[in-house]
Amino acid sequence: MDQKQRAVNPKRRYDTTGRRAGAARSRERIIDAAERRFLQDGYIPTTIAMIASDAGVSADTVYKTFAGKAGLVRAIRTRALAGEGPIPAEQRSDALHTRGLDAHEIIEAWGAFTAEVAPRAAPIMLLLRDAAAADPQVRKFLAELDDDRHGRMTRNAKRLRDAGHLRTGVTLAQAADILWTYSSQELYELLVLRRGWSLKRYGRFVAEAMIAALL
């Protein structure tokens, strides 16, 4: 009996691992398909059925995994904000405050992170902005995502304030708004997409502008 159990159990563990890996691959395939469709056809014209067909899954699978197009956009954005490499950019950003860096070094790193993430996150956010002009639901959704980013910038501003880095007269609310503005997809659109700046120049500008405004 014990020998039979030892023979069966490893296979059961392997099957579970395989199912999880398969589900993860399916999830990434759906996200890839959604991003391509959104950028190619637009947010509003794209349907779940189109995305499901492109990803080789059922529409029901897409709904169960992401609940709808808004959930897909959140997944695309979350993946984009992770940036490059195995450690998400937000985690790398948070870790800056534990490394004994001065405020200039921290903000210079933020500029680099902005340049790393923007090419991944900005296209889908700009797409939503354009769709929001004609759809109140999309406009509401975009506002939620903007509020989420502002919350993140408020936490960054609070770290600067609590460490005594903010220039006299700069309030927490002002610092958060400044960080929110310089990390916006609109600034990336203006300087990189429309004016043709390199990402390196863009990231350096973001850092220098934040330093000048905050420190």
JOSUL-V63002 format. One record per residue. PHI is phi as a letter, one per 20 degrees, with the letter a starting at -180 (none if undefined). D_CENTER is the distance of its C-alpha to the mean C-alpha in Angstrom with 1 decimal. Layout:
# JOSUL-V63002
phi	d_center
PHI	D_CENTER
PHI	D_CENTER
This chain:
# JOSUL-V63002
phi	d_center
none	51.4
f	49.3
f	49.2
f	47.9
f	45.2
f	44.1
f	44.1
e	42.0
g	39.4
g	37.7
f	37.3
f	35.7
f	33.2
f	32.4
f	32.0
f	29.5
f	27.4
f	27.8
f	26.7
f	23.5
f	22.7
f	23.6
f	21.4
f	18.4
f	19.4
f	19.9
f	16.5
f	14.8
f	17.5
f	16.7
f	13.0
g	14.4
f	17.1
f	15.1
f	12.9
f	16.3
f	18.1
g	15.9
f	15.9
e	19.6
d	21.1
o	19.0
f	17.3
f	20.6
f	22.9
f	20.8
d	22.2
f	21.4
f	24.6
f	23.4
f	20.3
f	22.4
f	25.1
f	22.8
e	21.4
m	25.0
c	24.6
e	26.0
f	24.5
f	25.3
f	23.1
f	20.1
f	21.0
f	21.7
e	18.4
c	16.0
m	18.6
q	18.0
f	15.9
f	13.8
f	12.9
f	12.1
f	9.7
f	7.9
f	8.1
f	7.1
f	3.7
f	3.8
f	5.5
f	4.2
f	2.8
f	6.1
m	7.9
e	11.5
n	14.0
f	14.6
d	13.2
g	9.5
g	9.1
f	9.1
f	12.3
f	13.7
f	13.3
f	15.1
f	17.7
g	18.7
f	20.7
d	22.8
d	24.0
m	26.4
e	24.8
e	26.0
f	23.9
f	24.1
f	22.7
f	19.8
f	18.8
f	19.5
f	17.0
f	14.4
f	15.4
f	14.9
f	11.4
f	10.7
f	12.5
f	10.9
e	7.2
g	8.6
f	10.4
e	7.7
e	5.6
f	8.9
g	11.1
f	9.9
f	9.7
f	13.1
f	14.4
f	13.9
g	15.6
f	18.4
f	18.9
f	19.0
f	22.1
d	24.0
c	22.6
g	22.6
f	20.5
f	17.6
f	18.3
f	18.1
f	14.9
f	13.3
f	15.0
f	13.5
f	9.9
f	11.4
f	13.3
f	10.5
f	9.2
f	13.0
f	13.6
f	11.4
f	13.4
f	16.5
f	16.3
f	16.0
f	18.9
f	20.9
f	20.8
f	22.2
f	24.8
f	25.9
e	26.5
m	28.6
e	26.7
f	26.4
f	29.2
g	31.9
n	31.4
e	27.6
e	26.6
f	23.5
f	22.6
f	23.2
f	21.1
f	18.1
f	18.6
f	19.0
f	15.8
f	14.0
f	16.0
f	15.5
e	11.7
f	11.9
f	11.3
f	15.1
f	16.1
g	14.4
f	16.2
f	19.4
e	19.7
e	18.2
f	18.6
e	21.7
d	23.4
m	22.6
f	21.6
f	20.5
f	17.2
f	19.4
f	21.2
f	18.2
f	16.7
f	20.3
f	20.8
g	17.8
f	19.2
f	22.7
f	22.1
f	20.5
f	23.3
f	25.9
e	24.7
d	24.2
e	26.6
